């Protein structure tokens, strides 16, 4: 997952909707809760993805409904296309998808692709539905980086109206539990722009550790900027889970 600022474009792992980008298309957006994510989806599998096919897991037959504090994560469905197109901001979609979905129909193409990734065990893509809402207000995706789903990356995309509400943290903690306890991930990665202070703060808040700075690895506004690589390992999750349990009792 890569968390980013506005008007920044990622040079890798972008969504290929199967259509050529139009020079006249508007610039859509994928904003996330308290920050922004880039490159959460891709039609191009990561290196080694074809090396071995992992054994089928129950979640590949249909994602479970995950309930967290104030939010439900459920499998993304074709009927979410219109709600997501209406809710997500254009500049954020532009940053995360190439070509960027410019209609509900194009979001439907992404959803079709995402659902195929679930059945093949390449990724798990959830719609984000806050308590009290009838419609999805974003997407969270977990994607494997190796053939056994031991190393993965993830991303969250939220509608602008839900920034700063704490929903990002609630969604992240809910996804972490699924990643480590159901899928069996060993290492979970994310990237943020080095100058994106809200994104960095959000990563620290959920217990991620800054592992490295990646100089000039992110193309933003015609310039290459530094990225920061954040990691949560399975041993870290044990500490995060214990802290969450303690917080519930105090």
N, C-alpha and C positions, 0 to 999 in steps of 0.2 A: 504494500500500500504506500502511496505517496501523498502526503498532505501538503497543500500548496496555497499560494496566494492567487488573487485574481489575475487574469490576462497572461497566465503562464502556460506554456505548452510543453508536454512531455514528448521526448523523442522516441519512446519505446512503450510497449505493452498497451497500445491503444486499441479501442474497439473498431473492428472492421465490419461495418454493417452490410457489406456486399455491394455497396453503391458508391460511385465516384462522388467526391465532394463537389458541390456547385460553387463557382466563384461568387454567386449572388446570395448564398444562403446566409441567414442571420447567425449570430454568434451565440449559441446556447451555453448553459452553465450547469455545473454539478456542485452546489455548495454543500458543505457539511456542517453539522451541528455547531460546534464552537470554533471550527476551523474549516479548511477545505482539503479535499483529497484529489490527487490526480492519478491517472493510470490505474484505476481499480479493475479494469476489464481489458481483455485482449482476445482476439481470435487466433493469435500466434502463440502456440504453447511454448513455455520456457524450455531451455536446453535440458535435454535428458527426459523430457516428458513422455517420449515414445519408447524409452528404454525397456520398461516393463509395465504391464497392466496390473494395478493392485487388485487384490481380491475385492469383490463387491461388498459394500457395507450397507447396513440398513438405511442410512441416510440417502444413499444413491437411489433408492426406490421411492423416496419422497422425504423431503426435509421435515424434521420434527418442528412443531410450534414451540418456540422458545419464549418464555415469559420472564421479563426482568422488571426492575422497579420502574413502573410508569410506562412500560413499552412492551409490545409483542413483536417478535420477529417470526415471519412465516414465509413459506416458499413463494417466490415471486410468480405472479400469475399473468396471463395475457390481458386480463381486465385492468391491470395496474398501469397499462401504457398511457392512457389519457390522464390519469391522476398525476403520474410522474412528469409527463410533459408539461402539464399546467403548473406543477409545484416547483420544479427545479429552475434555477436561474440560468439564463443563456450563457453567460461568460464561463460558468463553472462546467457546463456540459461541453463547451468548446475545449476546455482544458483537458478533460478526461477522455473524450471520445473522438475518434477520427475515422470516417466522417462523423461529425457531431449530429445526433438526432435532431431534426428540425420539424418533426411532426410526431403525432401519436403513433402513426404507422411505423415510423422508423424506431421508436421506442419499442414497439411490438416486435420488430426484428431482433433487437437486442435481447428482449425477454425470451424469445424463442431460442436464441443462441445460448443464453444463460441456463435455461432449463436443460439443454442438451449436455452442458458441462456437468450438471448435477448427475445425470444418469451415467456418464462416463467416468465420474469420480475425479474430474479435473478441478472443479470448483463448487462451492456452495453459495448460492446467492439468495439473500433474504430481502423481502420487503419490510420496511420499518413502519409500524403502525402505533403511534402513541396512544395511551389510554384516553378514551373519549373521542377519538377520531375514527371515522368510518373508512378512510382512504389512506393509502401509503403516502408517506411524506419523504421517503428516501429509500436508499438501497445500501445494504452492507454485504460485502463479498469476501469470502475466504478462498484463496487460490493456491494450489499446490505448486511448489517449485522443484520438486523431485518426484521420482516415480512412485514413492511410497507415502507421499503426503506427510513426511516428517518435517520438512522445511516448507513454509508457506508464507505468503504475504496477504495483506488484507486492506480493505478500504471502506470508508463510510461516506455516503453522499446524502446530505440533508437539505431540505428546502430552506431558503433564507429566513422564513418566519420562525424556524426552530433553532436558529443560532443563539447561543448564549443562554439557553434554557436548561442546560445540564443534560440534554437528551444524548449528546455525543458520548458522555461517560457511561450513561446507563446502557446504551447500545453496545459500546465497546466491552464492558464487563460481561454482558450477556453473551456476546460472540466469543470472548476468550474462554468462557466455560465450555462452550460447544467445541471450540478448536482443540483444547487440551484434554477434555474429559470424554468427548464422543469420538472425534476424529483421530485423536492420538498424536497431535502435532508435537514436535520436540522443540522447534525454533520458529518463532513468528517475527517477521520483519515488516518495517515500515520506513518510509522516507519522508522527510519534511524539508522545505526550503530553509536554509540556515538563517534567513532574515525573518522568517514567519514565526514571530514570538508566540502568538496564540496557539499555533499548532504545536510548537515545542512544549508549551505549558500543558496542553492537553495530553501529550504523550507521557510527560512526567506524572501527571495526575492519575493515569491508569496503571502506572508502575513500569513503564517501558524504560529501558536503559540506553543511553546514547553510546553507540559502539564506535562510530567512525564519522569523520567528515569526508565527503567525496567531492574533491575540488572540480569545479567547472563541469558538473555532470547533469545539470538541469537547464534546458533552454527556456528562457523567460524574457519576453519582450525583445527578442532579437539578441539577447546576451546569455552567455553561459554562466550560471550561478552555482554556488556550492550547495550540495545536498547534505543532509544529516541522516545517518542510518540508525534507526532505533530497533531494539530487539527485546523480545520477551521470550525467555526460555521456559521449559516446563518446570524447572526448579523455582523460577521466579513466580510462576503461577501459583505454586503451593503457598508462597508467602503472601501473594495478593489475596488468595482465597481465604487464608487465615485472618488477614486484616479486615476483609469484608464481613466475615462471620463475627469478629470482635465488635465491629462497628454496629452490628445489628443488636448487640446485647447491651450497648451503652447508650 
